[in-house]
């Protein structure tokens, strides 16, 4: 493609916060609950790239024609692929598109067609816009898509915080994921968390690195999933578990995770902590390492069977949580959904908001 730059390009990312930010320098947009997608167009040649830098056009053939009809002849856009059914976004229908046979993709593209929501422009013609401020990129995007037609749409945007808060409140029932805030002078920074996202629930994407059997049902029912997040050095830390499942889900997990057990022990990042559990040191004892690991005893778990089964670190799930205690979840999390569109390497602590303990600092002078 003779564009200013070629795929793959890492998308710019967002950091999670609890509230819509204050100030008059923000551009607010709805946060769409779909598959992140970069679109590269050069004439009749269209390439759709996923968040994890893989081609997506095979799974959404119904978008190729509309993208040609609505986009400038040569451009690079950032946006989201969504499926809307009955006035709501339907993420489950998106999941059905990944890895099925071509005939099934064709059938699904006709019964539950997807849409493309554009929210940023990275290039047009010979111009590379990545070092252009957000306010100018938005203006160029609006001009370029002034005559676009569904299923290609331009995301709404506002500078009014009250409108953004209203979106956050009202749009939740329609399946939108929250609100995104972009500083008006923000440059496009591939792979960096420079945007702000406010979601309706505190969630995070984690690597599923292992599991424990349900007590009394070894080789039959999964009791809990062991979750991991990567630090800035690339080490995978055990951050907690996901454990509230119905019996039929526990049975299904036992089947689904079986292939990931093959060869997991030899190459696992927690390999030196793999069972048997009775050989593991207690938390804070034994081998000196900053890496947080599963299986260690604590005053709350004395006498419990903490043995676990390692998995190849290839699956990602989104979990809801209520609070972080240090670098771990305080309580067990709740599985929201599987994320086949997310790469394990993207499951980092950077997803989480770091809130300064202002009151504690005032009291103790810290």
Residue frames as qw, qx, qy, qz and C-alpha x, y, z in Angstrom:
[[0.000, 0.887, 0.462, 0.000, 0.00, 0.00, 0.00],
 [0.439, 0.311, -0.028, 0.843, 1.60, 3.34, -1.03],
 [0.355, -0.873, -0.288, -0.168, 0.19, 5.14, 2.03],
 [0.018, -0.848, 0.385, -0.365, 2.30, 7.33, 4.37],
 [0.220, -0.414, 0.845, -0.257, 2.80, 4.21, 6.50],
 [0.605, 0.035, -0.718, -0.343, 1.88, 0.56, 6.27],
 [0.819, -0.439, 0.096, -0.356, 0.17, -1.88, 8.64],
 [0.449, -0.658, -0.603, 0.031, 0.52, -3.09, 11.26],
 [0.040, 0.509, -0.238, 0.826, 0.15, -0.06, 13.52],
 [0.280, -0.308, -0.792, 0.447, -0.52, -0.40, 17.23],
 [0.176, -0.772, -0.419, -0.443, -3.67, 1.47, 18.24],
 [0.007, -0.421, 0.407, -0.811, -3.53, 4.24, 20.81],
 [0.466, -0.350, -0.805, 0.109, -4.87, 2.97, 24.14],
 [0.335, -0.687, -0.046, -0.644, -6.76, 4.37, 27.11],
 [0.229, 0.101, -0.772, 0.584, -6.27, 4.37, 30.86],
 [0.398, -0.579, -0.685, -0.194, -9.22, 3.58, 33.11],
 [0.009, 0.172, -0.405, 0.898, -10.53, 6.22, 35.52],
 [0.003, -0.396, -0.854, 0.338, -13.58, 6.43, 37.77],
 [0.165, 0.776, 0.420, -0.439, -15.15, 9.67, 36.57],
 [0.507, 0.727, 0.268, 0.379, -15.48, 11.91, 33.54],
 [0.543, -0.154, -0.135, 0.814, -12.54, 14.34, 33.78],
 [0.004, -0.899, -0.286, 0.332, -12.99, 18.06, 34.43],
 [0.307, -0.444, 0.347, 0.767, -11.69, 20.90, 32.30],
 [0.537, 0.708, 0.143, -0.435, -12.42, 22.55, 28.96],
 [0.131, 0.638, -0.659, -0.376, -9.63, 20.89, 26.97],
 [0.423, -0.033, 0.905, -0.014, -11.30, 17.51, 26.50],
 [0.547, 0.160, -0.466, -0.677, -13.05, 15.98, 23.52],
 [0.516, -0.071, 0.763, -0.383, -15.51, 13.33, 24.73],
 [0.526, 0.161, -0.642, -0.534, -16.81, 10.35, 22.76],
 [0.898, -0.204, 0.144, -0.363, -18.94, 7.32, 23.61],
 [0.168, -0.465, 0.867, 0.065, -16.90, 4.18, 24.28],
 [0.783, 0.192, -0.315, -0.500, -18.06, 1.52, 21.88],
 [0.662, -0.300, 0.668, -0.160, -18.26, -2.11, 22.98],
 [0.863, 0.480, -0.025, -0.157, -16.83, -3.91, 19.98],
 [0.857, -0.038, 0.191, 0.477, -13.62, -4.97, 18.23],
 [0.112, -0.807, 0.220, 0.537, -11.00, -2.25, 17.81],
 [0.746, 0.377, 0.456, 0.305, -10.20, -1.98, 14.11],
 [0.104, -0.627, 0.299, 0.712, -7.75, 0.09, 12.04],
 [0.705, 0.578, 0.410, 0.011, -8.77, 0.51, 8.40],
 [0.261, -0.474, 0.467, 0.699, -6.14, 1.07, 5.70],
 [0.640, 0.625, 0.440, -0.077, -7.56, 2.04, 2.30],
 [0.124, -0.498, 0.477, 0.714, -5.70, 2.63, -0.94],
 [0.412, 0.178, -0.566, -0.692, -8.16, 2.62, -3.82],
 [0.828, -0.114, -0.354, -0.420, -9.79, -0.79, -4.03],
 [0.615, 0.106, -0.695, 0.356, -7.29, -2.26, -1.58],
 [0.499, -0.654, 0.118, -0.556, -8.69, -2.38, 1.98],
 [0.558, 0.067, -0.751, 0.348, -6.97, -3.92, 4.99],
 [0.567, -0.681, -0.033, -0.462, -8.69, -4.15, 8.39],
 [0.456, 0.295, -0.703, 0.459, -6.32, -4.67, 11.31],
 [0.658, -0.607, -0.441, -0.060, -7.30, -5.87, 14.79],
 [0.378, -0.888, 0.209, -0.158, -6.04, -4.48, 18.08],
 [0.731, -0.452, 0.473, 0.195, -3.53, -7.34, 18.28],
 [0.031, 0.645, -0.541, -0.539, -2.21, -6.50, 14.77],
 [0.376, 0.081, 0.898, 0.215, -3.96, -9.32, 12.90],
 [0.199, -0.056, -0.508, -0.836, -6.13, -9.07, 9.76],
 [0.343, 0.247, 0.679, -0.600, -9.87, -8.85, 10.40],
 [0.446, 0.295, -0.274, -0.799, -11.44, -8.45, 6.96],
 [0.281, 0.016, -0.934, -0.220, -11.98, -12.20, 6.58],
 [0.082, -0.344, -0.855, 0.380, -14.46, -12.13, 9.45],
 [0.192, 0.669, 0.382, -0.608, -16.38, -9.05, 8.33],
 [0.360, 0.146, 0.626, 0.676, -16.72, -9.24, 4.51],
 [0.090, 0.793, 0.590, 0.121, -19.92, -7.18, 4.59],
 [0.232, -0.851, -0.074, 0.465, -17.91, -4.07, 5.54],
 [0.517, -0.138, 0.444, 0.719, -15.59, -3.99, 2.53],
 [0.213, 0.581, 0.564, 0.547, -18.13, -2.52, 0.10],
 [0.214, -0.925, -0.313, -0.039, -19.46, 0.15, 2.47],
 [0.530, -0.623, 0.132, 0.561, -15.92, 1.17, 3.45],
 [0.434, 0.114, 0.493, 0.746, -15.05, 1.71, -0.22],
 [0.047, 0.722, 0.537, 0.433, -18.20, 3.77, -0.70],
 [0.349, -0.903, -0.250, -0.014, -17.75, 5.96, 2.40],
 [0.614, -0.593, 0.125, 0.506, -14.01, 6.47, 2.94],
 [0.197, 0.851, -0.328, -0.359, -11.58, 8.75, 1.10],
 [0.830, 0.468, -0.298, -0.062, -9.66, 7.06, -1.69],
 [0.661, 0.236, -0.535, 0.470, -6.50, 6.84, 0.41],
 [0.371, -0.674, 0.230, -0.596, -6.66, 6.99, 4.20],
 [0.459, -0.023, -0.826, 0.325, -6.01, 5.25, 7.52],
 [0.497, -0.552, -0.049, -0.668, -8.75, 5.29, 10.18],
 [0.112, 0.064, -0.879, 0.460, -9.06, 4.08, 13.74],
 [0.584, -0.208, -0.096, -0.779, -12.40, 2.85, 14.96],
 [0.397, -0.100, 0.832, -0.375, -14.51, 0.00, 16.25],
 [0.404, -0.079, -0.762, -0.499, -16.43, -2.82, 14.62],
 [0.362, 0.018, 0.644, -0.674, -19.76, -3.32, 16.38],
 [0.207, -0.291, -0.843, -0.402, -22.93, -5.31, 15.87],
 [0.306, 0.014, 0.350, -0.885, -26.19, -3.66, 16.86],
 [0.283, -0.286, -0.861, -0.311, -29.32, -5.76, 17.31],
 [0.356, -0.700, -0.616, -0.059, -32.67, -4.60, 18.73],
 [0.102, -0.925, -0.011, -0.365, -31.26, -1.18, 19.55],
 [0.628, -0.712, 0.311, 0.052, -28.33, -2.54, 21.57],
 [0.292, 0.660, -0.688, -0.073, -24.73, -3.47, 20.92],
 [0.976, -0.100, 0.065, -0.183, -24.28, -7.23, 20.76],
 [0.066, -0.721, 0.688, 0.045, -20.75, -8.25, 21.68],
 [0.690, -0.091, 0.714, -0.080, -21.64, -11.95, 21.76],
 [0.763, 0.601, 0.230, -0.071, -22.48, -11.83, 18.05],
 [0.244, 0.855, -0.456, -0.032, -19.03, -10.40, 17.39],
 [0.437, -0.477, 0.761, -0.055, -17.43, -13.33, 19.18],
 [0.825, 0.251, 0.494, -0.116, -19.22, -15.75, 16.87],
 [0.579, 0.796, -0.146, -0.105, -17.29, -14.29, 13.93],
 [0.077, -0.755, 0.651, 0.020, -13.86, -15.35, 15.13],
 [0.143, -0.379, 0.909, 0.099, -12.39, -18.51, 13.58],
 [0.732, 0.265, 0.555, -0.292, -15.52, -20.15, 12.11],
 [0.549, 0.185, 0.662, 0.475, -15.66, -21.61, 8.60],
 [0.035, -0.082, 0.305, 0.948, -16.00, -19.22, 5.68],
 [0.248, -0.416, -0.731, -0.480, -19.54, -20.42, 4.99],
 [0.374, -0.652, -0.597, 0.280, -20.59, -19.59, 8.55],
 [0.237, -0.365, -0.036, 0.900, -18.95, -16.16, 8.38],
 [0.083, -0.151, -0.535, -0.827, -20.95, -15.48, 5.23],
 [0.346, -0.561, -0.727, -0.190, -24.18, -16.57, 6.89],
 [0.386, -0.608, -0.427, 0.547, -23.53, -14.46, 10.00],
 [0.185, -0.175, 0.165, 0.953, -22.59, -11.43, 7.89],
 [0.216, -0.319, -0.590, -0.709, -26.05, -11.61, 6.35],
 [0.486, -0.591, -0.639, -0.081, -28.06, -12.35, 9.51],
 [0.454, -0.817, -0.169, 0.313, -26.16, -10.09, 11.96],
 [0.580, 0.609, 0.014, 0.541, -24.25, -7.56, 9.83],
 [0.553, -0.445, -0.209, 0.673, -21.59, -5.43, 11.46],
 [0.169, 0.966, 0.117, 0.158, -21.00, -1.67, 11.39],
 [0.655, 0.077, -0.170, 0.732, -17.81, 0.36, 11.50],
 [0.222, -0.952, -0.201, 0.058, -17.65, 3.35, 13.86],
 [0.611, 0.412, -0.123, 0.665, -14.81, 5.71, 12.94],
 [0.412, -0.881, -0.200, 0.121, -13.31, 7.87, 15.69],
 [0.348, -0.742, 0.313, 0.481, -9.87, 8.93, 14.49],
 [0.735, 0.675, -0.008, 0.071, -7.96, 9.64, 11.29],
 [0.696, -0.503, 0.290, 0.423, -4.28, 8.77, 11.12],
 [0.286, -0.245, 0.542, 0.751, -3.61, 9.52, 7.46],
 [0.558, 0.692, 0.396, -0.231, -5.28, 10.92, 4.36],
 [0.584, 0.795, -0.159, 0.038, -3.70, 10.98, 0.94],
 [0.690, 0.366, -0.405, 0.475, 0.03, 11.47, 1.45],
 [0.180, -0.672, 0.318, -0.645, -0.39, 13.13, 4.88],
 [0.564, -0.170, -0.740, 0.326, 0.62, 11.34, 8.07],
 [0.320, -0.702, -0.100, -0.628, -1.62, 12.86, 10.77],
 [0.760, -0.357, -0.498, 0.217, -0.28, 11.01, 13.78],
 [0.449, -0.186, -0.275, 0.830, 1.68, 14.05, 14.95],
 [0.149, -0.433, -0.253, -0.852, -1.30, 16.33, 14.41],
 [0.207, -0.065, 0.620, -0.754, -3.29, 17.39, 17.52],
 [0.163, 0.340, 0.918, -0.120, -6.51, 15.55, 18.27],
 [0.290, 0.658, 0.332, -0.610, -8.72, 18.60, 17.58],
 [0.281, 0.561, -0.465, -0.625, -7.34, 18.87, 14.04],
 [0.010, 0.064, -0.975, -0.213, -7.59, 15.13, 13.40],
 [0.252, 0.473, 0.763, -0.362, -11.24, 15.27, 14.51],
 [0.329, 0.673, 0.003, -0.663, -11.93, 18.15, 12.10],
 [0.201, 0.410, -0.743, -0.488, -10.30, 16.25, 9.24],
 [0.105, 0.133, 0.985, -0.038, -12.26, 13.12, 10.12],
 [0.328, 0.578, 0.531, -0.526, -15.57, 15.00, 10.17],
 [0.336, 0.632, -0.284, -0.638, -14.85, 16.52, 6.76],
 [0.109, 0.291, -0.893, -0.327, -13.77, 13.19, 5.25],
 [0.020, -0.254, -0.966, 0.036, -16.85, 11.33, 6.51],
 [0.283, 0.202, 0.171, -0.922, -19.40, 14.10, 6.03],
 [0.673, 0.197, -0.276, -0.657, -21.31, 11.96, 3.52],
 [0.094, 0.173, -0.979, 0.054, -20.70, 8.50, 4.98],
 [0.729, -0.159, -0.199, -0.636, -23.63, 6.14, 5.16],
 [0.679, -0.303, 0.606, -0.283, -24.43, 3.25, 7.48],
 [0.820, -0.510, -0.229, 0.119, -22.98, 0.78, 8.22],
 [0.566, 0.125, -0.189, 0.792, -20.01, 3.22, 8.26],
 [0.250, -0.900, -0.314, -0.169, -20.65, 5.92, 10.84],
 [0.281, 0.518, -0.352, 0.727, -18.79, 8.78, 12.51],
 [0.453, -0.419, -0.676, 0.403, -18.75, 8.58, 16.29],
 [0.165, -0.922, -0.219, -0.272, -20.43, 11.50, 18.10],
 [0.569, -0.001, -0.328, 0.754, -18.11, 13.89, 19.95],
 [0.216, -0.907, -0.252, -0.259, -18.62, 16.77, 22.36],
 [0.355, 0.376, -0.431, 0.740, -16.59, 19.23, 24.40],
 [0.484, -0.513, 0.090, -0.703, -19.40, 19.60, 26.94],
 [0.073, 0.201, -0.913, 0.348, -18.77, 17.53, 30.06],
 [0.538, 0.107, 0.487, -0.680, -22.46, 17.56, 31.01],
 [0.770, 0.356, -0.265, -0.458, -23.28, 15.96, 27.68],
 [0.434, 0.363, -0.820, 0.084, -20.58, 13.33, 28.24],
 [0.202, -0.087, 0.801, -0.557, -21.97, 12.54, 31.69],
 [0.694, 0.240, 0.181, -0.654, -25.44, 12.27, 30.16],
 [0.678, 0.385, -0.575, -0.248, -24.08, 9.83, 27.58],
 [0.171, 0.287, -0.887, 0.318, -22.43, 7.81, 30.30],
 [0.401, 0.049, 0.648, -0.646, -25.71, 7.57, 32.21],
 [0.707, 0.353, 0.134, -0.598, -28.19, 7.03, 29.40],
 [0.607, 0.495, -0.543, -0.302, -26.21, 4.94, 26.93],
 [0.224, -0.351, 0.887, -0.198, -25.37, 2.15, 29.34],
 [0.691, 0.207, 0.572, -0.391, -28.67, 0.41, 28.63],
 [0.719, 0.630, -0.120, -0.269, -27.80, 0.38, 24.94],
 [0.964, -0.001, 0.081, 0.253, -24.62, -1.57, 25.59],
 [0.380, 0.791, -0.269, 0.397, -22.08, 1.21, 25.24],
 [0.783, -0.096, -0.444, 0.425, -19.04, 0.74, 27.40],
 [0.418, -0.656, -0.236, 0.582, -18.77, 4.24, 28.86],
 [0.244, 0.969, 0.019, -0.038, -17.06, 7.46, 27.73],
 [0.765, 0.054, 0.059, 0.639, -13.63, 8.20, 26.23],
 [0.066, -0.974, -0.022, 0.214, -11.90, 11.53, 26.85],
 [0.748, 0.241, 0.134, 0.604, -9.12, 12.80, 24.58],
 [0.248, -0.680, -0.025, 0.690, -7.12, 15.95, 25.26],
 [0.525, 0.818, 0.153, -0.180, -7.55, 18.36, 22.36],
 [0.181, 0.833, -0.507, -0.130, -3.77, 18.60, 21.82],
 [0.772, -0.249, 0.584, 0.001, -3.26, 14.82, 22.07],
 [0.329, 0.534, -0.668, -0.400, -1.00, 13.33, 19.39],
 [0.954, 0.027, -0.137, -0.265, -1.64, 9.80, 18.18],
 [0.131, -0.628, 0.752, -0.152, 0.69, 7.59, 20.22],
 [0.809, 0.082, -0.520, -0.259, 0.59, 3.95, 19.07],
 [0.717, -0.064, -0.653, 0.238, 0.56, 1.46, 21.92],
 [0.190, 0.090, -0.504, 0.838, 0.50, 4.10, 24.68],
 [0.207, -0.654, -0.723, 0.085, -2.32, 4.69, 27.17],
 [0.187, -0.010, -0.043, 0.981, -2.75, 8.40, 26.54],
 [0.393, -0.416, -0.387, -0.722, -6.54, 8.58, 26.30],
 [0.249, -0.101, 0.691, -0.671, -8.91, 8.37, 29.27],
 [0.462, -0.244, -0.720, -0.457, -11.77, 5.88, 29.51],
 [0.374, -0.142, 0.548, -0.734, -14.58, 5.90, 32.05],
 [0.391, -0.088, -0.862, -0.311, -16.43, 2.59, 32.20],
 [0.631, -0.457, -0.155, -0.608, -19.63, 1.62, 33.92],
 [0.902, -0.430, 0.026, -0.020, -17.92, -1.07, 35.95],
 [0.171, -0.764, 0.615, 0.095, -14.37, -1.63, 37.08],
 [0.970, 0.180, 0.160, -0.005, -13.09, -4.29, 34.75],
 [0.093, -0.737, 0.614, 0.267, -9.70, -5.46, 33.56],
 [0.876, 0.355, -0.292, -0.146, -8.41, -7.92, 30.99],
 [0.505, -0.603, 0.614, -0.066, -6.31, -10.70, 32.55],
 [0.447, 0.364, -0.799, -0.172, -4.28, -13.64, 31.33],
 [0.906, -0.269, 0.100, -0.310, -5.74, -16.98, 32.39],
 [0.227, 0.651, -0.718, 0.093, -2.52, -18.66, 33.52],
 [0.187, 0.082, -0.958, 0.200, -3.88, -21.63, 35.48],
 [0.638, -0.374, -0.218, -0.637, -6.79, -23.06, 37.41],
 [0.197, -0.219, 0.853, -0.430, -7.76, -25.06, 40.48],
 [0.345, -0.241, -0.859, -0.292, -10.09, -28.04, 40.52],
 [0.573, -0.477, -0.023, -0.666, -13.39, -27.76, 42.37],
 [0.249, -0.385, 0.799, -0.389, -13.03, -29.53, 45.73],
 [0.615, 0.059, 0.734, -0.282, -13.99, -33.20, 45.41],
 [0.739, 0.588, 0.295, -0.147, -14.34, -33.05, 41.60],
 [0.243, -0.602, 0.570, 0.503, -10.82, -33.29, 40.26],
 [0.153, -0.070, 0.815, 0.555, -10.70, -33.82, 36.47],
 [0.101, 0.580, 0.800, 0.117, -14.41, -32.93, 36.31],
 [0.040, -0.933, -0.341, -0.105, -15.13, -29.37, 37.49],
 [0.422, 0.379, -0.184, 0.802, -12.98, -26.24, 37.45],
 [0.382, -0.656, -0.518, 0.394, -13.10, -24.44, 40.79],
 [0.053, -0.920, -0.033, 0.386, -11.35, -21.17, 39.95],
 [0.681, 0.617, 0.026, 0.393, -9.27, -19.48, 37.27],
 [0.572, -0.539, 0.001, 0.618, -5.88, -18.05, 38.19],
 [0.361, 0.905, 0.189, 0.125, -5.41, -14.60, 36.72],
 [0.658, -0.262, 0.092, 0.700, -2.26, -12.76, 35.76],
 [0.239, 0.968, 0.067, -0.031, -1.11, -9.27, 34.78],
 [0.753, 0.252, -0.054, 0.605, 2.23, -8.22, 33.30],
 [0.323, -0.815, -0.069, 0.476, 4.37, -5.54, 34.94],
 [0.303, 0.905, -0.192, -0.230, 6.54, -3.03, 33.09],
 [0.197, -0.587, 0.762, 0.188, 9.42, -5.52, 33.07],
 [0.618, 0.230, -0.608, -0.442, 7.33, -8.17, 31.32],
 [0.063, 0.071, -0.947, 0.307, 6.92, -10.45, 34.36],
 [0.530, -0.377, -0.536, -0.538, 3.53, -12.10, 34.79],
 [0.094, -0.190, 0.678, -0.703, 2.12, -11.67, 38.31],
 [0.264, -0.434, -0.859, -0.062, -0.65, -13.67, 39.91],
 [0.113, -0.248, 0.105, -0.956, -3.30, -11.06, 40.80],
 [0.526, -0.001, 0.485, -0.698, -6.23, -13.13, 41.98],
 [0.177, 0.131, 0.965, 0.144, -8.90, -15.59, 40.98],
 [0.526, 0.009, -0.215, -0.823, -12.24, -15.81, 39.27],
 [0.015, -0.081, 0.971, -0.223, -14.41, -18.38, 40.99],
 [0.482, 0.273, 0.525, -0.646, -18.20, -17.85, 40.83],
 [0.313, 0.184, -0.711, -0.602, -19.46, -20.29, 38.21],
 [0.843, -0.010, 0.144, -0.518, -22.54, -22.46, 37.77],
 [0.732, -0.216, 0.643, 0.064, -21.92, -26.19, 37.63],
 [0.779, 0.527, 0.322, 0.110, -22.45, -26.39, 33.88],
 [0.265, 0.924, -0.258, 0.092, -19.88, -23.63, 33.38],
 [0.454, -0.631, 0.628, -0.003, -17.38, -25.49, 35.58],
 [0.817, 0.121, 0.556, 0.090, -17.87, -28.58, 33.42],
 [0.609, 0.775, 0.119, 0.120, -17.43, -26.59, 30.22],
 [0.044, -0.908, 0.416, -0.033, -14.28, -24.93, 31.53],
 [0.684, -0.364, 0.626, 0.085, -12.77, -28.33, 32.29],
 [0.770, 0.403, 0.451, 0.202, -13.26, -29.26, 28.64],
 [0.379, 0.916, 0.028, 0.130, -12.25, -25.92, 27.14],
 [0.200, -0.877, 0.437, -0.017, -9.03, -25.59, 29.16],
 [0.921, -0.136, 0.347, 0.114, -7.80, -29.12, 28.51],
 [0.757, 0.543, 0.051, 0.361, -5.85, -28.25, 25.31],
 [0.077, 0.885, -0.253, 0.382, -4.04, -25.41, 27.11],
 [0.741, -0.591, 0.314, -0.051, -2.65, -27.82, 29.71],
 [0.928, 0.212, 0.116, 0.285, -0.46, -29.54, 27.13],
 [0.642, 0.336, -0.075, 0.685, 3.14, -28.38, 27.45],
 [0.191, -0.899, -0.089, -0.383, 2.19, -25.65, 29.93],
 [0.754, -0.632, 0.010, 0.179, 4.38, -26.81, 32.79],
 [0.781, 0.029, 0.127, 0.610, 7.67, -26.66, 30.89],
 [0.336, 0.374, 0.161, 0.850, 7.40, -23.06, 29.67],
 [0.284, -0.829, -0.462, -0.133, 5.15, -21.49, 32.29],
 [0.160, 0.694, -0.244, 0.658, 6.29, -18.09, 33.71],
 [0.575, -0.587, 0.345, -0.455, 5.39, -19.41, 37.17],
 [0.818, 0.200, -0.537, -0.053, 7.16, -22.70, 36.45],
 [0.336, 0.269, -0.735, 0.523, 9.26, -22.72, 39.61],
 [0.359, -0.114, 0.511, -0.773, 6.05, -22.41, 41.65],
 [0.685, -0.008, -0.510, -0.520, 4.13, -25.19, 39.93],
 [0.824, -0.397, 0.188, -0.357, 2.62, -27.85, 42.26],
 [0.479, -0.546, -0.687, 0.025, 2.83, -29.88, 44.40],
 [0.174, -0.848, -0.066, -0.496, 1.64, -27.08, 46.65],
 [0.758, -0.642, -0.060, 0.096, 3.13, -28.48, 49.84],
 [0.750, -0.021, 0.049, 0.659, 6.61, -27.70, 48.48],
 [0.200, 0.738, 0.160, 0.625, 5.82, -24.03, 48.00],
 [0.292, -0.049, -0.464, 0.835, 7.03, -21.39, 50.44],
 [0.037, -0.766, -0.575, 0.286, 4.53, -19.27, 52.31],
 [0.252, 0.878, 0.179, 0.366, 3.87, -15.76, 51.09],
 [0.134, -0.929, 0.256, -0.232, 6.86, -13.59, 51.95],
 [0.672, -0.518, 0.526, 0.061, 9.06, -16.56, 52.75],
 [0.845, 0.143, 0.453, 0.246, 11.50, -18.74, 50.85],
 [0.592, 0.256, 0.355, 0.677, 12.77, -17.73, 47.42],
 [0.072, -0.630, -0.115, 0.765, 13.45, -14.01, 47.18],
 [0.232, 0.273, 0.638, 0.681, 11.55, -12.75, 44.13],
 [0.211, 0.224, 0.172, -0.936, 9.36, -9.73, 43.44],
 [0.376, -0.059, -0.676, -0.630, 7.12, -11.81, 41.21],
 [0.595, -0.088, 0.448, -0.661, 3.69, -12.48, 42.71],
 [0.291, 0.160, -0.912, -0.240, 2.85, -16.14, 42.43],
 [0.772, -0.288, -0.199, -0.531, 0.01, -18.57, 43.14],
 [0.827, -0.041, -0.556, 0.075, 0.02, -21.34, 45.71],
 [0.262, 0.289, -0.582, 0.714, 1.57, -19.57, 48.69],
 [0.408, -0.566, -0.699, 0.156, -0.06, -19.95, 52.09],
 [0.049, -0.490, 0.144, -0.858, -1.36, -17.00, 54.06],
 [0.136, -0.022, 0.739, -0.659, -3.02, -16.64, 57.45],
 [0.639, 0.193, 0.122, -0.734, -6.37, -16.86, 55.66],
 [0.800, 0.315, -0.380, -0.342, -5.59, -20.06, 53.75],
 [0.116, -0.444, 0.865, -0.204, -3.77, -22.31, 56.23],
 [0.486, 0.047, 0.839, -0.240, -4.80, -25.89, 55.67],
 [0.680, 0.572, 0.160, -0.430, -6.49, -25.29, 52.32],
 [0.733, 0.107, 0.534, 0.408, -5.52, -27.22, 49.19],
 [0.170, 0.846, -0.090, -0.497, -3.90, -24.55, 47.02],
 [0.495, -0.108, 0.707, 0.493, -2.52, -26.87, 44.37],
 [0.460, 0.701, 0.066, -0.540, -3.13, -25.64, 40.84],
 [0.756, 0.260, 0.509, 0.320, -2.78, -26.65, 37.21],
 [0.131, -0.518, 0.278, 0.798, -0.70, -24.48, 34.87],
 [0.622, 0.656, 0.427, -0.025, -2.05, -23.40, 31.47],
 [0.486, 0.186, 0.297, 0.801, -0.29, -22.03, 28.42],
 [0.029, -0.593, -0.292, 0.750, -0.81, -18.28, 28.74],
 [0.142, 0.133, 0.644, 0.740, -2.83, -17.82, 25.58],
 [0.150, -0.661, -0.675, -0.292, -6.35, -16.93, 26.74],
 [0.052, 0.111, -0.238, 0.963, -7.61, -13.57, 27.95],
 [0.212, -0.641, -0.732, -0.089, -10.73, -12.86, 29.94],
 [0.080, -0.499, 0.082, -0.859, -12.34, -9.65, 31.15],
 [0.447, -0.417, -0.742, 0.276, -13.24, -9.69, 34.84],
 [0.240, -0.790, -0.101, -0.555, -15.11, -7.27, 37.08],
 [0.582, -0.136, -0.567, 0.567, -13.54, -6.37, 40.40],
 [0.282, -0.893, -0.340, -0.085, -14.33, -4.07, 43.29],
 [0.250, -0.934, 0.254, -0.006, -10.95, -3.03, 44.63],
 [0.737, 0.407, -0.425, 0.332, -7.21, -3.52, 44.26],
 [0.656, -0.743, 0.124, 0.047, -5.21, -4.23, 47.39],
 [0.422, -0.555, 0.553, 0.457, -1.68, -3.36, 46.42],
 [0.220, 0.393, -0.674, -0.586, -1.09, -5.28, 43.20],
 [0.056, -0.148, -0.983, -0.087, -3.80, -7.90, 43.76],
 [0.455, -0.443, -0.407, -0.657, -7.57, -8.06, 43.70],
 [0.300, -0.336, 0.596, -0.665, -8.91, -7.81, 47.24],
 [0.710, 0.091, 0.563, -0.413, -11.75, -10.26, 46.52],
 [0.491, 0.153, 0.791, 0.330, -12.50, -12.85, 43.90],
 [0.193, 0.292, -0.293, -0.889, -13.43, -11.34, 40.55],
 [0.656, 0.404, 0.550, -0.322, -16.41, -12.10, 38.32],
 [0.386, 0.021, 0.688, 0.614, -15.98, -13.31, 34.76],
 [0.365, 0.569, 0.089, -0.731, -17.50, -10.84, 32.31],
 [0.818, 0.545, 0.034, -0.179, -16.49, -12.44, 29.02],
 [0.776, -0.109, 0.371, 0.499, -13.69, -14.05, 27.07],
 [0.189, 0.885, -0.133, -0.405, -11.63, -11.68, 24.91],
 [0.831, 0.141, 0.401, 0.360, -10.27, -13.54, 21.87],
 [0.416, 0.843, 0.104, 0.324, -9.58, -10.12, 20.32],
 [0.255, -0.910, 0.305, -0.117, -7.04, -9.22, 23.01],
 [0.691, 0.391, -0.544, 0.271, -3.41, -10.38, 23.09],
 [0.760, -0.499, -0.338, 0.245, -2.09, -11.70, 26.44],
 [0.545, 0.053, -0.136, 0.826, 0.81, -9.22, 26.29],
 [0.098, -0.530, -0.151, -0.829, -1.73, -6.37, 26.55],
 [0.663, -0.631, -0.384, -0.122, -2.90, -7.59, 29.97],
 [0.474, 0.243, -0.387, 0.752, -0.80, -5.18, 32.03],
 [0.286, -0.546, -0.536, 0.577, -1.13, -3.20, 35.23],
 [0.088, -0.079, 0.166, 0.979, -1.26, -0.09, 33.04],
 [0.228, -0.469, -0.692, -0.499, -4.95, -0.81, 32.45],
 [0.440, -0.646, -0.588, 0.207, -5.70, 0.11, 36.05],
 [0.029, -0.872, 0.003, -0.488, -6.11, 3.59, 37.40],
 [0.568, -0.085, -0.506, 0.643, -3.61, 4.55, 40.07],
 [0.264, -0.844, -0.273, -0.380, -5.52, 6.71, 42.55],
 [0.283, 0.378, -0.503, 0.724, -3.44, 8.82, 44.93],
 [0.489, -0.561, -0.645, 0.172, -4.45, 8.35, 48.54],
 [0.091, 0.632, -0.045, 0.769, -4.88, 12.08, 49.19],
 [0.612, -0.689, -0.042, -0.387, -6.63, 11.73, 52.56],
 [0.913, -0.285, -0.096, 0.275, -4.05, 9.28, 53.87],
 [0.589, 0.349, -0.081, 0.724, -1.27, 11.55, 52.71],
 [0.156, -0.719, 0.035, -0.677, -2.74, 14.52, 54.57],
 [0.780, -0.596, -0.057, -0.182, -3.18, 12.55, 57.79],
 [0.885, -0.317, 0.110, 0.323, 0.28, 10.96, 57.87],
 [0.039, -0.878, 0.305, 0.367, 2.20, 13.46, 55.78],
 [0.658, -0.085, 0.659, 0.354, 3.17, 10.74, 53.30]]
